[in-house]
Structure formats: structure tokens, C-alpha cells
Amino acid sequence: MLISRNTAGVAISILLTLLDSWAAVAFGGTLYRVSAHHPIWFTGVVLLFVSLFASLARTWYLALAVRPR
């Protein structure tokens, strides 16, 4: 039996949220310490995390968007 598209989208969003959260917790502190005194590196790390969370927000938006039938 196939699962509905909406259920699959929410399941994938939950999985990506867990993976992104793990990556932020596991590597965020280290990346901050490494790039704290290098403005260009710090900007790159900030852009990395902004893009990570923006893609996560887009995933949730697409998973929860109501589509007319």
C-alpha cells in the first residue's frame, strides 16, 4: 500500500529536521570557534547555516501546503 503524498512529505520533513538539528548541534560550536576571528570565514559559516535553515523552512512549507485536488 502506498502512503499519501502529504504523509511522505511530513515524514521527510521530520527526518531532515532531525538531521539538520544534529548537524547544527554537532558542528555549530566548532565552526563558530574556528571562524570567530576571521570575518570572511564567519560570514561563510553564517551563510551556510542560513541556507540550511532556509531549505528546511522551504521543505516544511511544501510539505504542509494545502494543494487543491
N, C-alpha and C positions, 0 to 999 in steps of 0.2 A: 504494500500500500504506500502510495506517495504521500508525503506531508505537504501541507499547503505552502504556498509561496511566502505568505506572511509569517508563518511559524518558522520557516527556514531562515528568513531574513532576521528575525529576532534572535534565533539561536546563533547565527553567525555574528550578529552584533554583540551578543553576550560574550562569545569567545574572543572577539577582537578587543573588547573592553578589558577582559581579564589579561590578555597578552600585553596590551599597551600599558595597563596599570603595573604589571610585573616589570616591564622594561623601564618604566619611569622610576619605580622604587629601587630596582636593582642598579641602574646605571646613572640615575639623575644626580646623586650626590657626588659620585666620582667625576662625572662630566663637569659639574659645577666647580669642583676643586681644581681640576686640570685647567679650566678655561677662565677662572676668576680674574687673573691678572693679565689676560690677553683679550683686549676688546674685540678683535676680529673673530677669534675663536669663540668668545662668549656669544657674539651675535649669531654665529653659525649654530651653536647649540640651542639658543633660543628659537631660531627659525626651525630647527629640527623638531623641537617639542611642539611648537605652534602647528606645524604641518601634521604631526602625529595626531594631535587632538582635533584639528580641523577635519582630517579624514575620518576620524572616529565620529565626530558630530554629523558628518555627511552620511555615514553608514547608518547611524540611528535614524536620521531624518528619512532616508529612503526606506528603512525597514518599517517605520511607523506611519509613513504617509498613507493616507486613505486614497485608494485608486477606485475610480468608478468602474463598474462592471459593464 
